[in-house]
Amino acid sequence: MKSQQKSNYTNESITSLKGADRVRLRPGVIFGSDGLDGCEHAVFEILSNSIDEAREGYGNKIEVVRYQDHSIMIKDYGRGVPVDYNSKEDRFNWELVFCELYAGGKYQNNTGENYEFSLGLNGLGTCATQYASEYMDAVIYRDGICHSLHFENGENVGGLMKEGAEKHPSGTQIKWRPDREVFTDINIPLSYFQDILKKQAVVNAGLTFELFDEESGEKFLYCYENGIKDYLLELSGADSLTDVYFLQTETKGRDREDKPEYKLKFEAAFCFNNQVNVLEYYHNSSFLEYGGSPDKAVKNSFVFAIDKYLKSNNLYKKDEKKITFTDIEDSLILIINSFSTVTSYENQTKKSITNKFIQDAMTDFFREQLEIYFIENKMEAEKIAAQILANKRSRETAEKTRISIRKKLTGSLDMNNRVEKFVNCRTKDLTRREIYIVEGDSALGACKLGRDAEFQAIIPIRGKILNCLKADYNRIFANDIITDLLKVLGCGVEIKTKHTSELNSFDLSQLRWSKIILCTDADVDGFQIRTLLLTMLYRLVPTLIHEKKVYIAESPLYEITSGKQTYFAYSDNEKTEIIGKLKGKTKISRSKGLGENQPEMMWETTMNPQTRRLVLVTPDDARRTQEMFELLLGENLAGRKEFIAEEGYKYLDLTDIS
């Protein structure tokens, strides 16, 4: 039997969105997203128009206000948007600018008219943002007149208002609040405004951006008088491997023989640095997050030119593999600021460009200029070559180590035969499984007899664990104690240093335990072992601390007996409190090491989830933790001596001095 037909698909079924609904019902089509990203892109569309005006030579300051109610204001000192009657279009210009998609004054940019190098070529920005706003107020000063417009939910209210303003400087001020019915989130963070305005100051030399944040009451100014040169100096700091090298050129070409010829001009600044590596591309002032054509040109030309230099100077070892761009990128700071009269963006959000001519022109230019640079700067060329080869060889060593580590650390859940003295638990339920890392074989015995074998596993530390802050990675992963611990954890390692990122193999989903519990004696040796274990976890698997997987099992300091009752005190204060409540004779003994405890006591004090005391290791003050680890366990001997001299008296009661 056929299902009932719910609707007819006829010629009348095809409909189109009209007016504001073209944006309000499909914001993702225009802005790339109906979430915060799309809302931010709408801001950039308005900002782009002000930047285009300034770059044409009209106005040298742009003001931005971020209001507490999530509305935004952008003000420039350009010529003011034309709003009066347009006889050619038989409509008012304000209607074309604010209410007509794909209308604007930038479509003839390749013919030498207005806005030769423009951010907003498509005429979408102002109208689309207006359509997506709860309200928009535009105040335009032009020809000695103040023009005012008010819009609500994409519709004009009240038409064009005019009043005299002969002494007021020309310009455009637009204030609006993104509509929550259009975007899922309109709370654009201050950091977005700070980032976008700084980037625009970098690529528009001498243009000042003034940002006021009503929420915090703070004001921010961004201006780079020399554009990308000043920015690159700021990034590279005092420890740069080479000086900043600046290049610029202009040319013409076409993407295909049957396509129109267009202009391209670009500037680039680069240097090599051991501490910082940055690649940033801008086109017509838009930050190209994904690069596209300029990124492909840089990768091709830098590998080509540097590989050619290494070969011609016999700097490769026999049968050594060619460098990759990763080896160069590790030590490269490069900014490209390009402009063209024809631009093929990958999509409306302008995060990547695809022009073939731009890619080819940049590739040829950089190949030629780098060859000249290496000839004219012999000492710097030698430093660059040595650093890139060091990066390459470090990467290759790291890759070999990573493969070796992966072989060591991978394995099935059943590891009884693979890790010496590891005692597994029975359950496969990862939400229940606990691993106790205990101090020595004697503690292993007591914990093994005192545990609940259903969900509690044990691995003993055999001997003194390596100080992972002082040791290099090769030494760390040659240590059986550490590799056995990592095998048992199962989640790999996370290594985020500059030249060994390839060692990273961390995967939290592969962690085999809900809790990792460090269980050591409550004495100086136990504290040291615990600290070394925490140091290992901090350096090799810090996410486990951030994800609240790491605990310390507190063991009692005192055993207090009164008649047939036994009490345990975990501190001197607790001991005093317990004794004060007891009547009659009491016997107090200092708690023995874990290995000397009876299984029943181990269960009650250290392993029973109902009575044990676990201290969660948290990342609340990660920076302070890092500083203390490095001070007490790192290479800063002078700092450690000073700390002990000033603070050591506080810890004398933990020593064996009598």
N, C-alpha and C positions, 0 to 999 in steps of 0.2 A: 504494500500500500504506500502511495506517495505521501511524503510529508506535506502539510498544509503550506501553501505559498504565502509568505509573510508580506512581501512587497513586490512591486513590479519595477524592473530595471528598464526604463524607457528613455527617450530623448529628454524628457523633463527631469530625469534623475540627476543630470549633470548641473551642479551649481558652483558658483564662485563666491569667495569671501569678498566683501566690499568695504571700503572706508577703513575705519580703525580696526575692524575685526580681522583684517589681513595680518595685523601684528598681534592684537590682543588675544586671539584664539590660537595663534601659531608663533609665539615668540622665539621658539627654538630655530625656526627657519631663518629669521633675520639676525638674531643675536647669538646663535649657536647653542643656546640653552635656555630653559625656562627657570633655571635656578639662579644662584648668586653669580655664577660666571656670566650669564646673560645680562643680569642687572649691571654688573661692572662694565661689560662691553658697551652698554647704552651710555654710561658716563664717558667712556673713551670717544664715542661718536661726537658728543657735544664738545669735548675738549679738543678734538681734532680740528674742528672748524676754527676755533680760536688760534690754534697753533698755525694753521694754514695762513691766516691773516697776518700773524706776526712774521712768518717766514717771507711773506710778500713785502715786508717792510712797514707794516702798519701796526704799531704798538710794540712795546718791549716788555710788557708785564701781563701776566694772567693770574687772576685771583680765584681761588677755590674755597668754598666753605662747606664743611660737613656738619650738618645740623643734628641735634639730638633725636629729632623725630624721623630721621633717615632721609630727609630731603637734602638736596644738593644745589649749590649755586656756583655757576662758572661765569666769570666776567672778564672781558677783554677790552682793549683800547684800540681796536681796529676801525675799519670804516663804517661798521654797523651794517647789519643785514638789510639789503634792499627789501622794502615792504610795500611800496606804492604800486599803482596800476601798471601792468605790463601789456602794452598794446599788441606786441607780437603774439603773446599767449592768450590775450583777451581775458586775463584774470589778474587779480592782485598778487604781487610777488609773495606776500605773507602766506597766501593760500598755497602757493606752489612749494614754499620752503617748509611750512609746518604741517601741511595737510595732503601733500602729494608725494608718494613714493617715487623714487627715480627722477626727481626734479632737482636742479641745482646749477651752480655756475662753474662747474669743474669738468664738464664733459669735453670741452674744446682744448684741453690742456696740451695736446700734442700739436696744436696749430700755432702756438706762440701767444695765445690769449691768456686770460687770468689763470692763476694757480698752475704754473707749469709743473711743479713737483708737489703733488698734493697727497695728503693722507686720505681724504674723503672723495674718491672719484665716482662713487656710485650713486650719490644723491639720496641715500637711504637714511643717514644718521639722524638729523634733526626731526624729521617727520616720524620716523620709527620710534624714537625715544618719546616724542610727544604722545603718540598713540598708546604707548605702554605706560603712561603716567597717570596717577590719580589726579594730579593737576600739573599745569605748567604755566609759569608767568614769564613772559619775555618783555624786556625793556630795552629798546633800541634807540641809541642817540645817533642821529644822522641829519646832516644839512641843517643844524641848529634846531631840530625838533626832537622831542621825546615821543617815541611811538610805543604804545603798550598793548599787549595781547594777553588774554587769559583763556586757558583751555581746561576742561574737566572731562576725564574719561575719554580722551581722544576727540572731543568736540569743542569748537570755539564758542565762547560765551561773551557776547557784547561787542564783537567786531573789533576794528582797529581804533584805538583812542590816541589822540594827538594833543600835545601842548608844547608851548615854546620852551626851548632850552638852549639859548644862543651861546651861553658861556660854558656849557658842559662839554667835556671832551667826547668825541665820537667813540662808539663802541657798542658791544652787545652784552647784555646780562640775562642769563637764563636760569631760573630757579624751578625745580620740579621735585616731586616725590614719586619714586617708582611705585607702581600699583601692585599691591599684594594679590589682587585678582589675576594679575598677569604673570608675576614672578613668585615662586614659592618662598623666596627669601630676599628681603630688601635691605638687610642690615649689613651694608658694605663696611668692612673693617677699616680702621684708620691706616693700617699697614698697606692696603691696596693703594690708597691715595698717595702715601709717601713713596711707594715703589714706582708708581706710574709717573709721578711728577718729577722724581729724580731722574728717571730714564729719559724723559722728554727734555729736561735741562741739559743732559749729557749731549744729546744729538741736535740741540738747537742752541748753538754757542751764543752766549750773551743774553738769552731770554730768561727773565726772572719769573719763577712760579712762587706764589705766596699762598700757603695753605693755612686755614684757620679751622681748628677742631672745636666746635662748641661744647662737646661732651667733656673734654679735658681742659678746655680754656687755653690750649697751647697753640702757638703759631710756628710755622716752619717755612724757611726760605730755601729755594734751590736755584742755583745759578752756576754755570761753568763757563767762564769767559772764553776759554780756549777749547771748549767742547770736549771731544773724546781724548785729546792729549792730556788735559787736566784730570780727567776721570781715570785714565790709565795710570798716571802717576800716583793717584790716590790708591788704586788697587795694588800696585806693585810695591809701594812703600820703599824703605831704605835698603832692603836686602835683595834687590833685583839682580839677577845674574847678568843681564845686559841693559844697556840704555834703551829708552823708548825710541822706536823707529816709526816715523810718520810718512805716509804715502797718500797721494791724491791724483786723480786723473779724470778726464771727461772724454767721452767717445759717443759714437752713434752706431746703430746696427738694427738688425731685425731678427725675430725669432724664426722666421721661415721666409723663403724667397718671395712668396706671394703676400706676406704681411707688411704693414707699413713700417718705415724706419722710425726709430725713436731715440731720444737722448738718454744717456746714462752718465751720471757722475757719482763718484764715490771717494771716500777717504777711509783710510785704515791706519790704526796704530797698534803696534805689538811690541812685546818684549818677552824675554824668557826669565822665569822665576822659579826657585826651588820650593817656595812656600805656598804660592798661590797659583791656581790655574783657572782661567775664565775665558769663555768664548761667548761673545754677544754680537748679534746681528740686528741692524735696524734698517728699515727701508721706508723712505718717505716719512720718517719719524716713527713708524710703527715698529715695536719690538717684535722680532720674529722668533718666537719661542722655539719653533721647530726648524728654523733656518731655511731649508730648501736650497735654492740655487746658490746663495753665498756660501753656505756650509759645504756643499759639494765641491765648490771651487777651492775653498781653503784646504780641505782634506786632500784633494788631488794635487794641488800645486805645492803644498808644504812637503808632502811625502816625496814627490818627484824631485824637488830642488835639494832637499837634505840628503836623500838617498844618492843623488848624483854627486854631491860634495863628498860623502863618505866613500863612495867608490873611487872617485878621482884622487883621493888622498890616501887610499889603501888602509882605511880605518876599520873595515870589517875583518874579523878573523876568518881563517880559511873555512869555507863551507858554512859560514854563518848566515842565518836567514835575514832577509831584508827587514828594515824597520816598518812599523805600522803607525797609523796616525795616533793611536793610543799612546805610543812612546813619546810622541811630540806633544800631544795635548796635556800630558802630565805636568809639563813645565812651561806652558804657553799661556800668555794673557794677550788676547786679540779682540779688538773692537772694530767692526765695519759699520760705517754709516753711509748708506747708498740712497740715490734718488733716481727715478726714471719717469719719463712722461707717459709710458705705457707700462702697466704692471699687471701680471697675472697672479692674483692671490689664490691660494689653494681653496679658500672659502671666505665667506663674509667676515670671519673673525680675524683675518689678516695675520695669522701666526706663521705663515710659510708662503714663499713665492716660488713660482715654477718657470720663470722666463729662461729659455734656453740661451738667448744672447747674453743675458747678464751672467749666467754661469760660465759660458765660454770666454767672455771678455775678462772676467775676474781671474779665471784660471790662467790665461795667457799673461796677463799683467803681473800676477804674483810670481809666476815661474821666472819671468824676466827680471823682476825687481829683486827677488831673493838671490838670484845668481850674482847680480851686481852687488848686493849687500854683503855676500860672503867674500867677494873679492876685495871690496873696499874696507871691510872690517874684519881683518884676519884674526885678531885676538878673540873677538867676540864669536866668530865662526868656530874657532877651536873649542871654546867653552860650550857652545851650543851642541856641537857634535859629541863632545865627551859626555855631556849630561844626557843626551837622548840615547846614546849607546848604554849608559848606566841604567836608564829607565827600562830599556829593552831587555837587558840581561837580568835585571831585577824581576821584570814581568815573567820572563821565561823560567827563572828559578822558582818563582812563586807558583807558576803553573805546575811544575814538576812536584813541588811540595804539596800543592792542593790535591793532586792525583794520589800522592802517597797517603795523605791524611784521610782522604775519602775511603781508600782501601782499608785503612786502619779502623776507621770509625763506623763503617757500615756493617750491618749484620742483622740477623733476625732477633725477635724479642727474646727468644730462649738463648741466653748467653752463658749458661752454667759452665759449659766446656770452653768458653772463650776468654773469660775474665777470672783470674785466679782469686779464689776465696769469696767470690760474689755469691750471695744467697738470695735467690729470687723469691717472689711471692706467688700465690696461686692465681689470683684474679687477673683477668684480662681487661677489666673495666678501668680505663685510664683516669676516670674521675675519682677513683678510690685509692689507686696505687701510691704508696709512699716509699721513698728510698732514704734510709738512714746512712749517712757517711760517718763512720765511727773511727775512733782512735785506737788502732792496733788490734792484734789478734785476741787479747784477753777481753776487750770490750765487745769484740765480735761474738765471742762465746756467750757472754752474759746477755747481750741483746738478742742473739739467736734463740736462746731458751726463753727469754721474757717477752718476745714479740707476739703479735697475732699474725701467723704465717699466711693468713688469707690475703692480707693487703699490705703487709710491711716487709720490705726487702732491705738487705744490709750489704754494704761494701766497706771493708776496712782500709784505712790508710796504712800502707806498708812502708814504714820509714818516713823520713822528712820530705815534705812536698817542696817542689821548686818554687822560688820566688818569681812569679810570672811577670812582675814589673821590670825586673832587672834582666831577665833572660830574653834572647832573641827567639824567633819562632822556630827555627831549626832545632834549637836546644829544647824548647818546650815540647815539641812533638816527637822528640826522641826519648822523652821521659815516660816510662811505662805507667807510672802512677797516674799521670795526667791523662794519657790516652785511654787508660782503662776507665777512668771516671767519665770521660767524654763518651766512650762506647756505651756505658751503662745509661747515661742520660739520653743518648740517641738522637739529639737534635742538631748535631754538627757544631761548627764554630762560626763566630762572626768576627771578621777581621776587617777593619775599615781604615787601615793606614794607607798612605798615598800610593805606594808602589806595590802593595800586596793585597789589593782588594780582590784579586782573583782567588785568594785563599778562602774567601767567604763561602760557607756551605750551610749556613744556619737555616733551619726550618722548624719553627715553633710547633707546627702540627705533628712533627715526629718525636716530640718529647714524650717519654714513656711514663711520666710520673705527675701526679697532681701536686705533690709536695716533695721538695728536696730539703732534708733536715740534717743540719750539721750537729753532730753529737760528740763533744769532746769533754775532757776532764775540766773541772773548775779550778785549774791551777795555771801557773805561768806557761808551762809547756802546752797545756790544752788551749789557752788563749792564743798562743803563737800559731798553733796548727789551724785553729779556726780562722785567724786573720789571713793566713796563707791560702786557705781554701776560698775565702771570700775574695781575695785578690785574684785568684785564678778565675772564679766565676765572673768577677767584675771586668777582667780583661778579655776573656774568651767568649762568654755568653751573657753580656750585660742585660739583654732582653729578659732573661729569666728573673732578674731582680725587679725590672720595671713591671713585669707581668705578675709580680707577687707570688712567685713559686718557691722562693728560698726562705728557710726558717732556721732558727737556732733553738736547739732543745736545751732548756735550762735544767741543770742538774742541781740537787740540793747541796748546800754547804754543811748543814748540820742534821744529825739524826738525834731526836730527843725522845727518850723512853720514860714513861710514867706508868708504873704498874705493868699492865699487859698491853697498854696502848703505845703506839709509836707515831711520832709526828716528824715532819720534815720542814726545815726552814731554809729558804732560798737566799736569805740575807741576814745580817746581824740584827736589823730591826725586827724581822719576822721572828728570829730566835727569842729576842727580849719579849715580844708580844705573846708568844706561845707560853713561855715560862711563867709570865705574869698571870696567865689564866689557869695554870695547873696548880693543884694542891698536892701537897705531899712531896715525897722524894722524887727527883728527876735525874736522869742520867743523860749527859750531853756528850756526843762524840762527833768529831769532825768527819764529814762524809768521806769515804774512801774513793779511790779512782773507780771509774765505771766498771773496769774489769774485775774488781773485787766485790761488786754488788751481787746480791742474790737475785735470781731471775724475777722473783715476785716483786722485789723492790724496784727493779728496772722497769717492769710493767707499770707499776703504780705511779712512779715519779717521772718517768721519761717517755713512756710509749703509749699508755692508755689515753685515747683521745678525750676521755671524760675527766681525767685528773692531771694530765701532763701540762707543762707550761711551754708553749712555743712562742718565740719572739720573731715576728715577721721582719725580714730585712727589706727596707723600703728605699726608693731612690729620691726621697723628699729633698735631700740636700746633696745631690750627686756631685756637684762641683766641689763642695767641701770634702766629701768622701774621697774624691780623686786627689785633692790637694794633700790630705792626710796620708793616704796610701803612698803617694809619691814622696812625701817628706820622710815618712818612717821606713819605707822599703825601697825607695828609688836611689838615684845617683847623687842627690844633693847632700853631700856629707857635711858641709858647713852649716846648712840649714838644720840638719838633724842634730848636730852638736849644740846649736843655739837653742833649739826647742827643748832638748834634754836639760840644758843648764837652767832654763827658765821654768819649765813645767815638771821636770822629773821628780821633784820632791813630793808631788801629789800621788805618785804611784809606788812609793817606797814600801808600803804595806803589802804589795803584791810580790815582793822579792823574798828570797830566802835568807836575807841578811838578818842576823840576830844581835 
